Amino acid sequence: MYSILLLGATGYTGTLCAKFIAQHYPTNIRWCIGARSEQRLQALARELRELYPDRVQPEIEIFELTKESLESVTRKAKVAVNGVGPFHRFSTPIVEACARVGTHYLDFSTETLWIAELIERYEDVARESGAIIIPGISPAAPADLLAWLITKTTRETYSRGPGEIVSSGKLSIKAMTPGSLTTVLDSLTTWGASWYLSGNSGSWVLTSRKQPPRLVPGSPLLSQALGYCLHPVLGPLTTSFAGPGNASVVHRSAAQNPGLYGDGFQYKEYLPTTGIWNAIFIHCATKIAILLLWIPLVRGLVRKLLTMNAGDLPDQEALRGVERAGYRAVGGAGGRIGTEKGVIEASLLREGALYEFTALLTCVGARVLLERGSKESGGERAGKGGFFTPSFLGMEYVDGLRDAGVQIEVRSADGNAY
């Protein structure tokens, strides 16, 4: 049996995952790269052999997106890492196969509404088989882990949850693949623009619990209409395109562990900005861009441009010195920031190419899931599966990310580290 099955290994991010596994996993691990093109898989295998000749080389699996083919290949693995996107178009049968046969599953989807559909359709199936399904482990992991760390720290220190966590997250993106842009276009084609325009009010889509969002301290008018708010710790903030998706994952974590997070917990994520005018510009530009891409004619023109530039892929070596991911999150013991004592702040920083960061987040999570799953037999796992979030992997995941070079810190307002 394979320890790791990497599906979609010949895609851009899938290849980065393959290289991460080959470089950082134990050299004797039995793993597999899978796709529909044998020729491209053989080329990837040769590249991995040249780069990492001292390790056991991956085996090759050819699969089709049919029930029989997918159940056959996923049944051979303990953990499946999936990179077949756009995920909502191609990967639903892969998730279904893993849920049915009991194979743990992770991917790096950004398609929140697709994840919501998966939970509704396959939660019971995965729970019965014991399959742990974590879709969208990247890019949601930084937000979810910081919220979990703050909640865990306030609970251990003050015997109560934080009530509300506000996050400031920024990905310094310098280049995107045509595949990533195609995913955005396909998502707008499938679901329209309403959820993407909803902001924090749409961040409960992965739970059955619905709550109206509270505003962070600042002007309600500016916060609602112009996207600007001034946080007492994080400073000026504005609308984040990724915020609602990340918040939906954090809210699912809270719904799955109410004893830790407490009743009425809320998480909101924004983009850091330099001031009110910059905040208003980013907010308006984000909303206008979404509305424009919602128009079929505009999407069609963008698709033509992507087709013309399909071979222009980001150079990871060039991006390592100019891209970064930075998050700060703040919570206090049971109330809104600025009104209570016991403020806890957490931060995450990773300098380097963001697509490599995606591979890192995914593959470190897969290794934690593999090591955790190896301690249980199939019978012990039965009935314990389902759809989980990155923080389900706990401190093992946090420590694994730190070992991989990600800076993660938790501290109080007076500077004490935890």
C-alpha positions in Angstrom: 0.0 0.0 0.0 1.2 3.5 -0.8 1.7 5.9 2.1 1.0 8.9 -0.1 -0.9 9.0 -3.4 -0.4 12.3 -5.2 -3.2 12.9 -7.8 -2.7 15.5 -10.5 1.0 15.3 -10.0 1.8 16.7 -13.4 0.0 20.0 -12.8 1.9 23.1 -11.7 1.3 22.9 -8.0 1.1 19.1 -8.1 4.7 19.0 -9.4 5.8 21.3 -6.5 4.1 18.9 -4.1 6.0 16.0 -5.7 9.3 17.8 -5.2 8.4 18.7 -1.6 7.6 15.0 -0.8 10.8 13.8 -2.5 12.9 16.4 -0.6 11.4 16.3 2.9 9.7 13.0 3.5 11.6 9.9 4.7 13.6 8.5 1.9 12.2 5.0 2.1 8.5 6.0 2.1 6.4 4.2 -0.6 4.5 6.8 -2.6 2.9 7.2 -5.9 2.3 10.0 -8.5 -0.9 9.8 -10.5 -2.4 11.5 -13.5 -4.1 10.7 -16.8 -0.9 11.2 -19.0 1.7 8.4 -18.7 4.1 10.4 -20.7 4.0 13.4 -18.4 4.2 11.2 -15.3 7.3 9.4 -16.7 8.9 12.8 -17.4 8.2 13.9 -13.8 9.6 10.6 -12.4 12.8 11.1 -14.4 13.2 14.7 -13.0 12.6 13.4 -9.4 15.2 10.7 -10.0 17.8 13.2 -11.1 17.1 15.6 -8.3 16.8 13.1 -5.4 18.6 9.9 -6.5 19.0 8.7 -2.9 15.3 8.1 -2.2 12.8 5.5 -3.1 11.3 6.7 -6.4 7.5 7.1 -6.7 5.5 4.5 -8.6 3.1 5.6 -11.3 -0.6 5.2 -11.5 -2.8 6.1 -14.5 -6.4 6.9 -13.6 -9.5 8.2 -15.1 -12.3 10.2 -13.4 -14.6 7.3 -13.2 -15.9 5.6 -10.1 -14.2 2.3 -10.8 -10.8 3.8 -11.7 -10.8 6.2 -8.7 -11.9 3.6 -6.1 -9.3 1.2 -7.4 -6.4 3.7 -7.1 -7.5 5.4 -3.9 -7.9 2.1 -2.2 -4.2 1.5 -2.6 -3.2 4.6 -0.4 -3.4 5.7 3.2 -3.5 9.4 2.3 -4.4 11.0 -1.0 -3.2 14.5 -1.9 -5.2 15.9 -4.8 -4.2 18.6 -7.2 -6.8 18.0 -10.0 -8.4 21.4 -10.6 -10.5 23.3 -11.0 -11.7 21.2 -8.2 -15.4 21.7 -8.5 -15.2 20.6 -12.1 -13.1 17.6 -11.8 -12.5 16.5 -8.2 -15.9 15.6 -6.8 -15.5 11.9 -7.8 -12.1 11.8 -6.2 -13.4 13.0 -2.9 -16.3 10.6 -3.2 -14.0 7.7 -3.8 -11.8 8.5 -0.8 -14.8 8.9 1.4 -16.2 5.5 0.4 -13.0 3.5 0.7 -11.7 5.2 3.8 -8.6 6.9 2.4 -7.6 10.2 4.1 -7.7 13.2 1.7 -6.3 16.7 1.4 -6.3 19.3 -1.4 -5.4 23.0 -1.9 -8.8 24.1 -3.3 -9.9 27.7 -2.8 -13.5 26.9 -3.9 -15.4 27.3 -0.7 -18.9 26.7 -2.2 -17.7 23.4 -3.7 -16.4 22.4 -0.2 -19.9 23.2 1.2 -21.5 20.9 -1.4 -19.0 18.1 -0.6 -19.8 18.3 3.1 -23.5 18.0 2.4 -23.1 15.1 0.1 -20.3 13.0 1.6 -20.0 13.8 5.4 -21.9 10.7 6.5 -20.1 8.5 4.0 -16.7 9.7 5.2 -17.7 9.4 8.9 -18.7 5.8 8.4 -15.6 4.8 6.5 -13.2 6.7 8.8 -11.8 8.8 6.0 -10.6 12.2 7.2 -11.3 14.7 4.5 -9.5 18.2 4.7 -10.3 20.1 1.5 -8.7 23.5 1.1 -6.0 22.9 3.7 -4.1 25.6 1.8 -4.7 28.5 1.7 -6.9 28.3 4.8 -4.4 26.8 7.2 -2.7 30.0 8.3 -6.0 31.6 9.3 -7.4 28.5 10.9 -4.2 27.7 12.9 -3.8 31.2 14.2 -7.4 31.3 15.4 -7.0 27.9 17.0 -3.8 28.9 18.7 -5.4 32.1 20.1 -8.4 30.2 21.3 -6.4 27.4 22.9 -4.2 30.0 24.7 -7.0 32.1 26.0 -8.8 28.9 27.2 -5.7 27.6 28.9 -4.8 31.0 30.4 -8.1 32.5 31.3 -10.5 29.5 31.3 -12.6 31.1 28.6 -12.6 31.5 24.8 -11.8 34.7 22.9 -15.4 35.4 21.7 -14.1 37.2 18.7 -10.9 37.0 16.6 -9.9 39.6 14.0 -7.2 38.8 11.5 -5.1 40.8 9.1 -3.8 38.6 6.3 -1.8 39.5 3.1 -0.4 37.3 0.4 2.2 39.3 -1.6 1.4 37.7 -5.0 3.6 38.6 -8.0 2.4 35.9 -10.5 -0.4 33.5 -11.0 -0.8 30.4 -13.2 -3.4 30.3 -15.9 -4.9 27.4 -14.0 -5.5 29.6 -10.9 -7.1 32.3 -12.9 -9.3 29.7 -14.7 -10.5 28.5 -11.3 -11.7 32.0 -10.4 -13.5 32.3 -13.7 -15.1 28.9 -13.5 -16.2 29.6 -9.9 -18.0 32.8 -11.0 -19.6 30.9 -13.9 -20.9 28.2 -11.6 -22.0 30.1 -8.5 -22.3 33.7 -9.7 -20.9 36.7 -7.8 -23.3 37.0 -4.7 -21.2 35.0 -2.3 -18.0 36.7 -3.3 -19.6 40.0 -2.7 -21.1 39.1 0.6 -18.0 39.7 2.7 -18.0 38.4 6.3 -21.7 37.8 6.2 -21.1 34.8 4.0 -18.5 33.2 6.2 -20.8 30.6 7.8 -21.4 28.7 4.6 -19.6 25.6 5.9 -21.6 25.3 9.1 -25.3 24.9 10.0 -24.9 27.8 12.5 -25.7 31.3 11.2 -24.8 34.5 12.9 -24.8 38.1 11.8 -21.3 39.5 11.8 -20.3 42.1 14.3 -18.2 45.0 13.2 -14.7 45.5 14.5 -14.2 48.8 16.3 -14.4 51.7 13.9 -17.1 53.6 12.0 -20.0 51.4 11.0 -20.6 53.5 7.9 -17.1 53.3 6.7 -16.8 49.6 7.6 -20.0 48.6 5.7 -20.0 51.0 2.8 -16.3 51.7 2.1 -14.5 48.7 3.5 -12.5 50.7 6.0 -12.0 50.0 9.7 -9.4 50.9 12.3 -8.4 48.2 14.6 -6.8 49.1 18.0 -4.1 46.5 17.5 -3.9 45.7 13.8 -4.3 49.2 12.6 -6.1 50.2 9.3 -7.9 47.3 7.6 -9.9 46.8 4.4 -11.8 44.2 2.5 -10.0 40.9 1.8 -11.0 38.8 -1.2 -9.8 35.7 0.6 -11.3 36.7 4.0 -14.8 35.1 3.7 -13.3 31.8 2.5 -10.8 31.6 5.3 -13.4 32.7 7.9 -15.8 29.9 6.8 -13.1 27.4 7.6 -12.4 28.9 11.0 -16.2 29.0 11.8 -16.4 25.3 10.9 -13.6 24.6 13.3 -15.5 26.5 16.0 -18.7 24.6 15.2 -16.9 21.3 15.5 -15.3 22.2 18.8 -17.8 24.4 20.7 -16.2 23.4 24.1 -13.0 25.1 23.0 -14.2 28.1 21.1 -17.3 28.8 23.1 -20.8 30.0 22.1 -21.1 33.1 19.9 -17.5 32.8 18.6 -16.8 34.9 15.5 -13.8 35.3 13.2 -13.3 38.1 10.7 -10.4 38.6 8.3 -9.3 41.7 6.5 -6.4 43.0 4.4 -3.9 45.4 6.0 -3.7 48.8 4.5 -1.9 52.1 4.9 -4.9 54.3 5.5 -8.5 55.2 4.7 -8.0 56.2 1.1 -6.0 53.1 0.3 -8.6 51.0 2.1 -11.5 52.6 0.0 -9.6 52.1 -3.2 -8.9 48.4 -2.5 -12.5 47.7 -1.4 -14.0 49.3 -4.5 -11.5 47.7 -6.8 -12.2 44.3 -5.4 -15.9 44.6 -5.8 -15.7 46.1 -9.3 -13.3 43.3 -10.4 -15.7 40.6 -9.1 -18.6 42.3 -10.9 -16.7 42.6 -14.1 -15.6 39.0 -14.1 -19.2 38.0 -13.4 -20.1 39.3 -16.9 -19.9 36.4 -19.4 -18.3 38.6 -22.2 -15.5 39.8 -19.9 -14.9 36.2 -18.7 -14.7 35.1 -22.3 -12.1 37.7 -23.1 -10.0 36.8 -20.1 -10.1 33.1 -21.1 -8.8 34.0 -24.6 -5.9 35.9 -23.0 -5.2 32.9 -20.8 -5.2 30.6 -23.7 -2.7 32.8 -25.6 -0.4 32.8 -22.5 -1.0 29.2 -21.4 2.8 28.5 -21.5 3.8 31.4 -19.3 4.2 29.8 -15.9 5.6 31.5 -12.9 9.4 31.1 -12.3 9.6 29.8 -8.7 13.2 30.7 -8.3 12.5 34.4 -9.2 9.5 34.5 -6.9 11.3 33.2 -3.8 12.8 36.6 -3.1 9.7 38.8 -3.8 6.7 36.8 -2.5 5.6 36.3 1.1 2.6 35.3 3.2 2.0 37.3 6.4 -0.9 36.9 8.9 -1.6 38.5 12.3 -4.6 37.7 14.4 -5.8 39.1 17.7 -8.3 37.8 20.3 -9.1 38.4 23.9 -10.6 36.6 26.8 -14.3 36.8 26.0 -15.1 40.0 24.2 -14.3 42.5 21.5 -10.7 43.8 21.3 -10.2 47.0 23.2 -12.9 46.2 25.8 -11.2 43.4 27.8 -8.0 42.3 29.3 -6.0 39.3 28.2 -5.4 40.1 24.6 -3.5 37.3 22.7 -1.9 37.9 19.4 -0.7 35.2 17.0 1.3 35.7 13.8 2.5 33.6 10.8 5.2 34.6 8.3 6.7 32.7 5.4 9.1 34.4 3.0 9.2 32.8 -0.4 7.2 31.8 -3.5 3.5 31.3 -2.7 2.9 28.3 -4.9 5.8 26.5 -3.0 4.1 27.6 0.2 0.9 25.9 -1.0 2.8 22.7 -1.6 4.4 23.0 1.9 1.1 23.6 3.7 -0.5 20.6 1.9 2.3 18.1 2.2 3.2 18.9 5.8 -0.5 18.3 6.6 -0.5 15.1 4.7 2.5 13.8 6.6 0.9 14.6 9.9 -2.3 12.8 8.8 -0.2 9.9 7.6 1.7 9.6 10.9 -1.5 10.0 12.9 -3.4 7.4 10.8 -0.6 4.9 11.1 -1.4 4.5 14.8 -4.9 3.3 14.0 -6.3 0.3 12.2 -9.2 0.5 9.8 -11.5 -0.9 12.5 -10.4 1.8 15.0 -11.1 4.5 12.5 -14.6 3.4 11.5 -17.1 6.0 12.5 -14.5 8.7 13.2 -14.1 10.2 9.8 -15.7 13.2 8.2 -14.8 16.7 6.9 -12.3 18.5 9.1 -10.3 21.7 9.0 -6.5 22.3 9.2 -6.5 22.9 12.9 -7.8 19.4 13.4 -4.2 18.4 12.9 -3.2 20.3 16.0 0.2 21.1 17.4 1.8 18.3 15.3 0.9 20.4 12.2 2.1 23.7 13.8 5.4 22.1 14.8 5.7 20.5 11.3 5.3 23.9 9.7 7.8 25.5 12.0 10.3 22.7 11.2 9.7 23.6 7.5 10.7 27.2 8.0 7.3 28.9 8.7 7.5 31.4 11.5 4.5 31.0 13.9 4.3 32.9 17.2 1.8 33.3 20.0 2.2 36.1 22.5 0.3 38.3 24.9 -0.2 42.1 24.6 2.7 42.7 27.0 5.1 40.5 24.9 5.0 37.2 26.8 5.4 34.3 24.4 3.4 31.1 24.7 
